[in-house]
Amino acid sequence: MAEYWYNHKTGEVEEGPQSLGSDRDGPFATREEAARAPQIAQERARAWAEEDAADR
């Protein structure tokens, strides 16, 4: 089964880990999900910030 990664330097989706780990997010199950990696990261960061604020 293929895994997909989002490369932050190029903005491209890679099939399999082709670049440095510090340059990519993943793995994702689908190419479409990997393409949404920046949005997914923003959503997660927002949720974590809200959790932190609620814990205070």
C-alpha positions in Angstrom: 0.0 0.0 0.0 1.4 3.4 -1.0 2.0 6.1 1.5 2.0 9.8 0.6 4.0 12.7 2.0 3.7 16.5 1.7 7.0 18.3 1.0 7.0 21.7 2.5 10.0 23.0 0.5 8.5 22.1 -2.9 4.8 22.1 -2.0 4.4 18.8 -3.8 3.0 15.4 -2.8 5.5 12.5 -2.8 4.7 8.9 -3.1 6.9 7.3 -0.4 9.4 9.3 1.6 11.6 10.9 -1.0 12.9 13.9 0.8 14.5 14.8 4.2 12.2 14.1 7.1 12.4 17.7 8.2 11.0 18.8 4.9 7.9 16.7 4.9 4.7 15.7 6.7 3.2 12.3 6.6 2.5 9.6 6.0 -1.0 10.0 4.6 -3.1 7.3 3.1 -4.1 9.2 0.0 -2.6 11.7 -2.3 -5.5 14.1 -1.7 -5.0 13.9 2.1 -1.3 14.7 1.7 -2.1 17.7 -0.5 -4.2 19.0 2.4 -1.3 18.7 4.9 -0.9 22.5 5.4 -4.6 22.9 6.2 -4.5 19.8 8.5 -1.6 21.2 10.4 -3.4 24.6 10.8 -6.5 22.8 12.1 -4.5 20.7 14.6 -2.6 23.8 15.8 -5.8 25.7 16.3 -7.4 22.8 18.3 -4.3 22.4 20.5 -4.3 26.2 21.2 -7.9 26.0 22.2 -7.2 23.0 24.4 -4.3 24.9 26.1 -6.5 27.9 26.6 -9.2 25.8 28.2 -6.7 24.1 30.5 -5.7 27.4 32.0 
